[in-house]
Amino acid sequence: MHIQIVNFNLSGMTEAEYGDACEQQFAALFRDVPGLAQKVWLSSPETNTYGGVYTWDSREAMLEFQTTPLFQAVISHPNLTNLRSTDFGILEAPTRVTRGLLETAVR
């Protein structure tokens, strides 16, 4: 398993517009990304910070995703600014103790 955290700010788009676009368009695009076990959508309107926590089957799956047109569309989207992406390996044993892999284990 591998974790990627992506954060960005909205520019020229309201939170409501972004939320609508996520629900009506963007979420479905991520549903069947190979190697993506789950994506949690993040929102902090107070700081104008949005993004996602991605749980990947492997670091290789994350790197493969970064070569796709979907990834290129995200990083070049004119309404998403100051985009940052950080990836992490996980400590599986303690993560299982705290039920951090329950959802991905049942896929």
VENVEN-V112143 format. One record per pair of residues at least 24 apart in sequence whose ideal C-beta (glycine too) atoms are under 7 Angstrom apart, sorted by sequence separation. I is the first residue (numbers start at 1). J is the second residue. D is the distance in Angstrom with one decimal. If there is no record, write none. Layout:
<<I;J;D> <I;J;D>>
This chain:
<<62;87;6.1> <35;61;2.5> <34;61;6.5> <59;87;6.9> <35;64;6.6> <15;45;5.0> <35;65;6.9> <18;50;6.6> <33;65;6.0> <10;48;5.9> <9;48;4.9> <9;49;6.3> <10;50;6.3> <29;70;5.8> <7;49;5.6> <8;50;6.0> <8;51;5.7> <7;51;4.0> <6;51;4.5> <5;51;6.9> <6;52;5.2> <5;53;5.4> <55;104;5.7> <3;53;6.7> <4;54;4.2> <3;54;6.9> <3;55;6.0> <4;56;6.4> <1;55;6.3> <2;56;4.3> <1;56;6.9> <1;57;6.9> <2;58;5.8> <2;59;4.4> <4;62;5.4> <2;62;5.6> <38;103;5.9> <13;79;4.1> <38;104;6.1> <12;79;5.3> <37;104;4.2> <11;79;5.7> <10;79;6.0> <11;81;4.5> <37;107;6.3> <8;80;4.5> <9;81;5.0> <8;81;6.3> <9;82;4.8> <8;82;5.8> <8;83;4.3> <6;83;6.9> <7;84;5.0> <6;85;4.9> <4;85;6.2> <5;86;5.1> <4;87;4.5> <3;87;6.7> <2;87;6.3> <3;88;4.5> <2;89;6.2> <3;90;5.9> <1;90;5.2> <1;92;6.7> <1;101;6.7> <1;104;6.8>>
